[in-house]
Amino acid sequence: LLIIPPQISKYYFLDLSPSRSLVEYAVGQGIQVFLISWRNPTKEHAHWNLDTYVDAILEATDVVRSIADVKDLNTMGFCAGGITMTAMLGYLEAIDDHRVHSAAYAVTLLDFEASEGAVGALRSKGLLEVAKLRSRSKGVIKGEDLGMVFTWMRPNDLVWSYWVNNYLLGKKPPSFDILAWNTDANNLPAGLHGDFLDIFQHNPMCKPGEFKVKGVPIDLSKIAVDTLVTGGVTDHLTPWQACYRTTQLLGGKSTFVLSSSGHIASLVNPPGNPKSSYMVGDKPAPEPQAWLESTTKHQGSWWEYWSDWTKKRSGTMKEAPERPGSEEYPALAPAPGTYVFD
């Protein structure tokens, strides 16, 4: 399994702490896990665009297949990492390359016209042009600036509650791993930021042949691999109804899983929480509400369903490796690697 995290985030929210780690859980299920750790770009990397990141994922798939000694692999994209994964999948399909066996999506939007949530409210042409000019002039857009935009989408929960507790009442903020990670954002290079804004504004990925990756026109309906698509019931950034739209855009067999909780809490969702639940459907209906009415609720974490789904697409079990890497690709440093400190 190759995990593709969002470019604005450090990957370690998937490996936060014991018993709250998707990586730990997946490895415990017998899945060999590789993750991309994105470098934190500076002004000198302003030219890095979507094609640059697709090339990086393609290189990662080569390394993973070499280390694991397999012809193909499963992928999993989170949020903007899912957008980049889709660009790669479309490109691979266009060039008849079948190195990816299945793909899972977590809280990812591909059709921005389907979103009526907070993100959809930002699709103002003037606002997007200003954002492009700003990142172009600076070379990067700071991770904390992007984080502030997302924070103000839920001011009652993410701004005023802390202002009252910390400033007015003088209380110390609680020690909470997700909050610590949330303030540790990556920058976005101007090139990638501009490409994302174009996708956000013009929605080209949903128009066959209009969106190009590495100069090659792609058509999402031609992506034939099995996909597992997830959304969060209370997700304010990527509403689950808009995430559901992905099941209708891709050409392969698609399964949708709706998890309890919101954008991040639905992802950091280990088994054992009595409050966790999910709904799942193998044959998605054209509309999300019709799908919802045809499903039943399951207690537990969607991680459990996802791991079973992934293992069914992973071939036979093999002997676990004794150490990370290989002779050709030796391990460079202990986890969490070096890029998380940039």
ZALO-937904 format. One record per residue (C-alpha): x, y, z; residue in one letter; residue number from 1. Coordinates in steps of 0.02 Angstrom, whole numbers. Each point is the difference from the previous one (the first is absolute). Example, Ala and Ser with C-alpha at 12.3 -4.5 7.8 and 13.67 -1.06 7.14 Angstrom:
BEGIN
      u      v      w code pos
    615   -225    390    A   1
     69    172    -33    S   2
//
This chain:
BEGIN
      u      v      w code pos
      0      0      0    L   1
     65    172    -48    L   2
    -83    144     96    I   3
     -5    172    -80    I   4
    -33    136    130    P   5
    -56    178    -39    P   6
    142    115    -52    Q   7
    -45    131    130    I   8
     13   -124    144    S   9
    138    -98     83    K  10
    -40   -183    -26    Y  11
     13    -50    183    Y  12
   -183     29     40    F  13
    -14   -178    -66    L  14
    126    -59    131    D  15
    -35    115    147    L  16
     17   -111    153    S  17
    -20   -181     53    P  18
   -178    -65    -24    S  19
    -45    155   -104    R  20
    108    -41   -151    S  21
    -69    -57   -167    L  22
    174    -61    -44    V  23
     11   -105    159    E  24
   -172    -72    -33    Y  25
     35    -41   -183    A  26
    167    -84     40    V  27
    -89   -100    136    G  28
   -119    -61   -136    Q  29
    146    -64   -104    G  30
      5    146   -122    I  31
    174     65    -46    Q  32
    -14    189      9    V  33
    100    137    -87    F  34
    -38    186     20    L  35
     56    153    -95    I  36
     71    139    108    S  37
    -13    161   -101    W  38
    143    123      9    R  39
    -46    171     70    N  40
     31    113   -151    P  41
     83    171      5    T  42
      4    140   -129    K  43
    131    -91   -104    E  44
   -129   -139    -30    H  45
   -133    118    -68    A  46
     -1    -90   -168    H  47
    -56   -166     76    W  48
   -171    -35    -75    N  49
   -123   -144     -9    L  50
    106    -92   -129    D  51
    150     12    119    T  52
    -99    -84    137    Y  53
    -71   -132   -117    V  54
    179    -41    -52    D  55
     45    -15    185    A  56
   -141   -125     28    I  57
     50    -99   -154    L  58
    178     -9     67    E  59
    -68    -57    168    A  60
   -100   -140    -84    T  61
    160    -58    -85    D  62
     92     -4    166    V  63
   -142    -89     91    V  64
    -17   -133   -134    R  65
    187    -29      2    S  66
     13    -15    191    I  67
   -157   -108     16    A  68
     44   -100   -158    D  69
   -173     18    -78    V  70
    -65     50   -171    K  71
   -141    110     65    D  72
    -57     81    162    L  73
   -150     79     87    N  74
     -7    187     30    T  75
    -93    111    122    M  76
    -19    189    -20    G  77
    -52    121    136    F  78
    -87    166    -43    C  79
    112     95   -124    A  80
    109   -155     -8    G  81
   -152    -87    -74    G  82
    -12    133   -137    I  83
    183    -30    -43    T  84
    -26   -188      6    M  85
   -144     19   -123    T  86
    111     99   -119    A  87
    126   -141      8    M  88
   -133   -135    -26    L  89
    -71     92   -150    G  90
    173     18    -75    Y  91
     41   -185     28    L  92
   -163    -52    -82    E  93
     34    113   -149    A  94
    171    -79    -29    I  95
    -64   -178     35    D  96
    105    -23    158    D  97
    -79   -115    130    H  98
    117     17    148    R  99
   -143     51    118    V 100
   -117   -143     48    H 101
   -127     96    106    S 102
    -21    174     73    A 103
    -82     66    158    A 104
    -56    180     26    Y 105
    -18     87    168    A 106
   -100    165     10    V 107
     48     49   -177    T 108
    -95    116   -118    L 109
     16    -25   -187    L 110
   -158     91    -58    D 111
      2    173     75    F 112
   -166     47    -77    E 113
    -78   -136    108    A 114
     56     87    161    S 115
   -123    116     84    E 116
    102      6    160    G 117
    125    126     65    A 118
    128    -39   -136    V 119
   -130     30   -136    G 120
    -31    173     71    A 121
    180     49    -43    L 122
    -21    -28   -188    R 123
      1    185    -37    S 124
     98     46   -157    K 125
     67    161     76    G 126
     53    -85    161    L 127
     87   -141    -94    L 128
     94    121   -115    E 129
     63     98    151    V 130
     57   -163     82    A 131
     95    -49   -158    K 132
     86    168    -15    L 133
     49     -4    182    R 134
     80   -172     -6    S 135
     85     41   -166    R 136
     81    156     74    S 137
     58    -90    157    K 138
     49   -165    -81    G 139
    -96    -99    130    V 140
   -158     18    100    I 141
     33    -28    185    K 142
    -80   -151     80    G 143
    -58    102    149    E 144
    -88    123   -117    D 145
    -95   -141    -84    L 146
    -37    -76    169    G 147
    -74    165     59    M 148
   -119      1   -149    V 149
    -63   -173     47    F 150
    -11     47    184    T 151
   -114    149    -35    W 152
   -120   -115    -91    M 153
    -52    -62    174    R 154
     29    152    112    P 155
   -110    -58    144    N 156
     93   -164     22    D 157
    175     48    -59    L 158
     20    182     48    V 159
   -119     71    130    W 160
     -3   -151    117    S 161
    190     12     17    Y 162
     -5    189     15    W 163
   -123    -13    146    V 164
     87   -145     88    N 165
    180     54    -26    N 166
    -10    190     -1    Y 167
   -153     49    100    L 168
      3   -142    126    L 169
    189    -23      2    G 170
     -6   -188    -20    K 171
    146    -94    -75    K 172
    -40    -87   -165    P 173
    -18   -188     24    P 174
    140   -113    -58    S 175
    -73    -79   -155    F 176
     98    -86   -138    D 177
   -115     54   -143    I 178
     10    183     52    L 179
    190    -10      8    A 180
      6    -76   -174    W 181
   -127    127    -66    N 182
    120    145     34    T 183
    142    -89    -91    D 184
    -50     35   -180    A 185
    101     -7   -161    N 186
     12    143   -124    N 187
    -70    -19   -176    L 188
    111     49   -148    P 189
    -76    130   -116    A 190
     -8   -121   -147    G 191
   -101   -132     93    L 192
   -106    132     86    H 193
    -44     74   -170    G 194
    -44   -171    -71    D 195
   -112    -39    149    F 196
    -87    169    -18    L 197
    -31    -34   -185    D 198
    -76   -169     45    I 199
   -102     85    137    F 200
    -63    139   -116    Q 201
    -25    -88   -167    H 202
    -33   -180     55    N 203
     96    -74   -150    P 204
     26   -173     76    M 205
   -185    -37    -26    C 206
      7     44   -185    K 207
     74   -143   -105    P 208
    154     54    -97    G 209
      5    176     71    E 210
    119    -38    143    F 211
    180    -43    -46    K 212
    133    -87    103    V 213
    178      5    -66    K 214
    -74     61   -165    G 215
   -119   -149    -15    V 216
   -190     29      2    P 217
    -88   -108    129    I 218
   -176    -66     24    D 219
    -50    -51    176    L 220
   -130   -121    -66    S 221
    143   -102    -76    K 222
     78    -33    171    I 223
    -49   -182     18    A 224
     78    -53    166    V 225
   -110    -43    149    D 226
    -21    149    116    T 227
    -56     26    180    L 228
    -62    177     31    V 229
    -29     69    175    T 230
    -82    156     71    G 231
    -38     70    173    G 232
   -178     37     59    V 233
     44    170     74    T 234
    144     46   -115    D 235
     -7    189    -30    H 236
    143      6   -127    L 237
    -45   -144   -115    T 238
   -185    -39     28    P 239
    -35   -185    -15    W 240
   -131     26   -135    Q 241
    134     80   -110    A 242
    126   -137     42    C 243
   -133   -126    -52    Y 244
      2     75   -175    R 245
    170    -84    -28    T 246
    -88   -169     -9    T 247
    -93     62   -154    Q 248
    151     76    -86    L 249
    117   -150     -1    L 250
    -19   -149   -114    G 251
     42   -148    112    G 252
   -102    -83    137    K 253
    -22    128    138    S 254
    -52    -21    182    T 255
    -49    146    112    F 256
     26      6    188    V 257
    -75    138    107    L 258
     88     21    166    S 259
    -62     86    156    S 260
     85    164     48    S 261
     86    137   -103    G 262
    146     34   -115    H 263
    145    -55    111    I 264
    -90    -95    138    A 265
    -76   -116   -131    S 266
    177    -44    -55    L 267
     81    -22    171    V 268
   -133   -128     42    N 269
     75   -155     82    P 270
   -107   -152     42    P 271
    -63    -11    178    G 272
    -88    168     14    N 273
   -182    -39     47    P 274
    -55    164    -80    K 275
     70    -45   -171    S 276
   -109    -67   -139    S 277
     -5     -9   -189    Y 278
   -117    -39   -143    M 279
     53    -92   -157    V 280
    -73    -43   -169    G 281
     77   -104   -141    D 282
   -111     61   -143    K 283
     -9    189     14    P 284
   -164     79    -57    A 285
     11    153   -114    P 286
    -46    118    144    E 287
     74      1    175    P 288
   -168      7     89    Q 289
    -61   -154    -93    A 290
    160    -90     50    W 291
    -24     54    182    L 292
   -176    -68      6    E 293
     58   -170    -64    S 294
    138    -28    129    T 295
      7    -57    180    T 296
    109     65    141    K 297
    145   -103     67    H 298
     78     31    170    Q 299
    188     21     -2    G 300
    130     81   -110    S 301
      4      8   -189    W 302
    183    -51     17    W 303
    -62   -179     28    E 304
   -102     -2   -160    Y 305
    141     85    -98    W 306
    132   -125     58    S 307
   -108   -149    -51    D 308
    -35     84   -169    W 309
    186     32    -26    T 310
     55   -175     51    K 311
   -120    -76   -127    K 312
     96     98   -133    R 313
    174    -40     65    S 314
     38   -176    -57    G 315
     71   -134    114    T 316
     90     32    164    M 317
    190      5     -6    K 318
    136     -9    130    E 319
     20    168     87    A 320
    163     90    -41    P 321
    133      0    136    E 322
     44    183    -24    R 323
    -61    154    -96    P 324
     58     34   -177    G 325
    109   -109   -109    S 326
    177    -10    -65    E 327
    -47    115   -145    E 328
   -102    117    111    Y 329
     74     -3    176    P 330
    -90     86    143    A 331
     66    178     20    L 332
    -62     43    175    A 333
   -116    -65    136    P 334
   -184     50     -7    A 335
    -68    132    -13    P 336
    140     44   -122    G 337
     78    171    -24    T 338
   -128    100   -100    Y 339
   -120     17    147    V 340
    130    112     85    F 341
     12    125   -145    D 342
//
